[in-house]
Amino acid sequence: MKKLSVIFCTYNRDKYIYKAIKSVVDQDYNPDKYEVLLINNNSTDRTERICKQAILDFSGVDIRYFDETNQGLSYARNRGIEESKGDIIVFVDDDATVFEPDYLSSIDRFFDNHPQAGACGGPIIPVYEKAKPSWLSHYTEQLIGGALYMGKKTKPFENGKFPGGGNSAYRKEVFQKYGLFNVNLGRKGSGLIGAEEKDLYDRLRKGNVQFFYLPEMGIYHYISEKKLTFNHFRELTYSIGKSERIRTKGVSEKEYKGRILSELKKWLASFVLFFFHILTFAPHKGWKLLQFRWYVTKGLLGK
């Protein structure tokens, strides 16, 4: 029985996947205590070949490869959970690298020292392959790059916050008790539907499961030039709203109406931030926030 199962779910990321795997297996952590699972979700590039080369190159680590033919990140994640042998499930994005030298050992220690915890996640530092756009603000960087930093101390996630899905760890029993990822949510191929993590953490909150920020659990998340285009921004923000529509309607009509009310409050906050950026001579950042809100709302309302 392994202590940790590190799962990479991958779709057409041949540029990044080898480096992602290497960043984990280079850790100073006993290879007898963990495994790496590679879940290929119908990639059409060189992903399969690169994954199988990694298995040969890192033969000292238990690395297993699987094809998941049901298209969708949630399907791939669920397949990884089902195939795993570890007590702790760790998800790392296929376009990320672990940068803390004790990433795996910190997760191991955390769950030993926090028996009440069901999950944890750590810092996500965006790395831009093209110059960072001037229109990026604190909020839009969270959107585009998944940026997450909450300091140097371990602490619970509060106020509706939760770990980033591409840098998270769970007790396996969490999935056995509260269910797997919702396959109606999550990215499918090149589509940008999400909210599968939020759906899971909502279930955990209702079950009074605690989840924590772990500062030693840091990754770099590589942001391609394509992700900085207006078309990607528009599709991503619209998909956030659409995802929320699917997620909340899947719970109840009351939940959906509550989310619309929450969107109205977010509009108010967005206007406040817009005028703040105007006053601080960064109108492009403020305008981008209003665009963000506009497309999210359209997706939420099904327009």
C-alpha positions in Angstrom: 0.0 0.0 0.0 1.4 3.4 -1.0 1.1 6.5 1.2 0.6 8.9 -1.7 -0.8 8.6 -5.3 0.3 11.5 -7.5 -2.1 11.9 -10.4 -1.4 13.8 -13.7 -4.5 14.1 -15.9 -3.3 15.2 -19.3 -4.7 16.3 -22.6 -2.5 17.5 -25.4 0.2 18.9 -23.2 3.3 17.2 -24.8 5.2 20.5 -24.3 4.9 20.3 -20.5 4.1 16.8 -19.3 7.6 15.4 -19.1 8.9 18.4 -17.0 5.8 18.1 -14.8 6.5 14.4 -14.1 10.3 15.0 -13.5 9.6 17.8 -11.0 7.8 15.2 -8.8 10.1 12.2 -9.2 13.1 14.5 -8.5 11.7 15.0 -5.0 13.7 13.8 -2.0 11.0 11.4 -0.9 11.1 7.6 -0.5 9.9 6.1 -3.8 8.5 3.2 -2.0 6.0 5.5 -0.4 4.3 6.9 -3.5 3.2 6.2 -7.0 2.6 8.4 -10.1 -0.4 7.8 -12.3 -0.6 9.3 -15.8 -4.1 9.5 -17.2 -4.2 10.4 -20.9 -7.6 11.8 -21.8 -7.6 11.2 -25.6 -4.5 13.3 -26.5 -3.8 13.6 -30.2 -0.2 14.9 -29.8 2.9 13.2 -28.5 1.6 12.9 -25.0 1.4 9.1 -24.9 4.9 8.6 -26.3 6.4 11.1 -23.8 4.6 9.6 -20.8 5.9 6.1 -21.7 9.4 7.5 -22.1 9.1 9.0 -18.6 8.2 5.5 -17.3 11.5 4.2 -18.8 13.6 7.2 -17.7 12.3 7.2 -14.1 12.3 3.4 -13.6 13.1 3.8 -9.9 9.5 5.2 -9.3 6.3 3.3 -9.6 4.7 5.1 -12.6 1.6 3.7 -14.3 -0.1 4.9 -17.5 -3.8 4.7 -18.4 -6.0 5.8 -21.3 -9.3 7.4 -20.3 -11.5 7.5 -23.4 -14.4 9.3 -21.8 -13.6 12.9 -22.6 -13.4 15.2 -19.7 -11.1 16.2 -16.8 -13.6 14.9 -14.2 -13.6 11.5 -16.0 -9.8 11.5 -16.0 -9.5 12.5 -12.3 -12.1 9.9 -11.3 -10.2 7.2 -13.2 -7.0 8.2 -11.4 -8.8 7.9 -8.0 -10.2 4.5 -8.9 -6.7 3.2 -10.1 -4.8 4.6 -7.1 -3.3 2.6 -4.3 -2.4 5.4 -2.0 -4.2 6.7 1.1 -3.6 10.3 -0.1 -4.6 11.5 -3.6 -2.5 14.3 -5.0 -3.4 16.1 -8.2 -0.8 18.1 -10.1 -1.6 20.0 -13.3 0.1 18.7 -16.5 1.3 22.2 -17.3 2.9 22.8 -13.9 6.0 21.9 -12.0 6.6 21.4 -8.3 9.2 23.8 -7.0 9.3 23.1 -3.2 12.0 20.4 -2.5 9.8 18.8 0.2 6.5 19.0 -1.7 5.6 15.3 -1.2 7.1 15.0 2.3 5.2 18.1 3.4 1.9 16.6 2.3 2.8 13.3 4.1 3.6 15.2 7.3 0.5 17.5 7.0 -2.0 14.6 7.0 -0.2 12.9 9.8 -0.3 16.0 11.9 -3.8 17.1 11.0 -6.1 14.1 11.4 -9.1 16.3 11.2 -8.2 17.5 7.7 -9.7 16.0 4.5 -7.8 18.0 1.9 -5.1 20.6 1.4 -3.6 22.8 -1.4 -0.7 25.2 -1.7 0.7 28.2 -3.6 0.3 28.5 -7.4 2.7 30.9 -9.0 2.0 31.7 -12.7 4.9 31.7 -15.0 4.2 33.7 -18.3 5.8 32.5 -21.5 5.1 35.9 -22.9 5.5 39.2 -21.1 2.9 39.6 -18.4 0.1 41.8 -19.8 -0.4 45.2 -18.2 -4.2 44.6 -17.9 -3.7 41.8 -15.4 -4.8 42.7 -11.9 -4.8 40.6 -8.7 -8.3 39.2 -9.6 -7.7 38.5 -13.3 -4.4 36.8 -12.5 -6.3 34.4 -10.3 -8.6 33.8 -13.3 -5.9 33.4 -16.0 -3.1 31.8 -14.1 -4.8 30.3 -11.1 -2.6 32.4 -8.9 -2.8 31.5 -5.2 -0.7 32.7 -2.3 -1.9 33.0 1.3 1.4 33.5 3.2 3.9 31.3 4.9 1.7 29.6 7.5 -0.6 26.6 7.4 -4.2 27.8 7.8 -7.7 26.7 7.0 -9.3 28.0 3.8 -12.2 30.3 4.7 -14.8 32.6 3.2 -15.7 30.2 0.4 -12.1 29.8 -0.7 -10.6 26.4 -1.6 -7.4 24.8 -3.0 -6.6 25.1 -6.7 -7.6 21.9 -8.5 -4.3 21.5 -10.2 -2.4 21.6 -6.8 -4.4 19.7 -4.3 -4.3 16.6 -2.0 -7.1 14.6 -0.4 -7.6 11.7 1.8 -8.9 9.0 -0.4 -11.7 8.3 2.1 -13.1 11.8 1.2 -14.1 10.5 -2.2 -15.4 7.2 -0.8 -17.7 9.2 1.5 -18.7 12.3 -0.5 -18.4 11.0 -4.1 -16.2 11.6 -7.0 -15.9 14.7 -9.3 -19.1 15.6 -11.2 -18.6 14.5 -14.8 -21.1 17.1 -16.0 -18.6 19.7 -14.9 -14.9 20.2 -15.7 -13.0 20.7 -18.9 -13.7 18.5 -21.9 -11.1 18.6 -24.6 -10.5 22.2 -25.5 -13.7 23.4 -23.8 -13.4 25.6 -20.7 -16.3 24.4 -18.5 -15.1 24.2 -14.9 -16.6 24.3 -11.4 -16.0 20.6 -10.6 -13.7 21.5 -7.8 -16.2 24.0 -6.3 -18.9 21.4 -6.6 -16.7 18.9 -4.6 -15.7 21.4 -1.9 -19.3 22.5 -1.4 -20.1 18.8 -0.6 -17.1 18.7 1.8 -18.2 21.9 3.5 -21.7 20.5 4.0 -20.1 17.4 5.6 -17.9 19.7 7.9 -14.7 18.5 6.2 -11.8 20.8 6.8 -9.3 21.8 4.1 -6.1 23.7 4.6 -3.6 26.0 2.8 -0.1 24.3 3.0 2.7 26.8 2.1 5.3 24.1 1.4 3.1 22.7 -1.4 4.0 25.1 -4.1 3.9 24.8 -7.9 4.8 26.9 -10.9 1.9 27.1 -13.4 3.0 27.8 -17.0 0.8 30.2 -18.9 1.0 30.0 -22.7 0.7 33.0 -25.0 -2.7 31.7 -26.2 -4.1 32.1 -22.7 -3.4 35.8 -22.8 -5.5 36.5 -25.9 -8.9 38.2 -25.8 -10.7 35.2 -27.4 -9.4 33.0 -24.6 -10.4 35.5 -21.9 -13.9 35.8 -23.4 -14.4 32.1 -23.7 -13.0 31.4 -20.2 -15.1 34.0 -18.4 -18.3 33.0 -20.3 -17.5 29.4 -19.4 -17.2 30.3 -15.7 -20.7 31.7 -15.7 -22.0 28.7 -17.7 -20.3 26.3 -15.3 -22.0 28.0 -12.3 -25.3 27.8 -14.1 -24.9 24.0 -14.5 -23.5 23.5 -11.0 -26.2 25.4 -9.1 -29.1 24.2 -11.2 -27.8 20.7 -10.5 -28.3 21.4 -6.8 -31.7 23.2 -6.9 -33.5 26.2 -8.4 -33.0 28.0 -5.1 -29.3 27.5 -5.3 -29.2 29.0 -8.8 -31.3 32.1 -7.7 -28.9 32.5 -4.8 -26.0 32.5 -7.3 -27.6 35.2 -9.4 -28.0 37.3 -6.2 -24.3 36.7 -5.5 -23.5 37.9 -9.1 -25.3 41.2 -8.4 -23.0 41.7 -5.4 -20.0 40.9 -7.5 -21.0 43.5 -10.0 -21.1 46.1 -7.2 -17.6 45.1 -6.0 -16.4 45.2 -9.7 -17.5 48.8 -10.1 -15.8 49.7 -6.9 -12.6 48.1 -8.1 -13.1 49.7 -11.5 -13.1 53.2 -10.0 -10.2 52.4 -7.8 -8.1 51.5 -10.9 -9.3 54.7 -12.5 -8.0 56.7 -9.6 -4.7 54.8 -9.5 -4.1 55.4 -13.3 -4.7 51.8 -14.3 -8.0 52.0 -16.2 -7.1 49.0 -18.4 -7.1 46.8 -15.3 -10.5 48.1 -14.2 -12.0 47.7 -17.7 -10.8 44.1 -17.8 -12.6 43.4 -14.5 -15.9 44.8 -16.0 -15.4 42.6 -19.1 -14.8 39.6 -16.8 -18.0 40.3 -15.0 -20.0 40.8 -18.2 -19.1 37.5 -19.8 -19.5 35.6 -16.5 -23.0 37.0 -16.1 -23.9 36.2 -19.7 -22.9 32.6 -19.1 -24.7 32.4 -15.8 -28.0 33.6 -17.4 -27.5 31.3 -20.5 -27.4 34.2 -22.9 
